[in-house]
């Protein structure tokens, strides 16, 4: 999962944010955004041109941003939370898999 942190290069840039938008989705979670005048103007233009709400445009932008960044992740980064989750206490599974397969096949067909 991508961390939900916002990094600000310069704390002085906080003074540039003149507008705050709060968005609540149907599930009840809420997010507030601080926007510069330029970004707010751009968002207002998009709402008129696209005939969509600010929430819809911001949601689509976040989804597009997420999709672009997930596409750049490696296979390991995408699945690292799942690796090693089998719960097996056997630490040599990859080293002795051939022997284990022989034993299982012999047990299955020996009867």
Helices and strands as residue ranges (DSSP letters): G 11-16, E 17-24, E 30-36, H 37-50, H 54-71, H 75-79, H 97-109
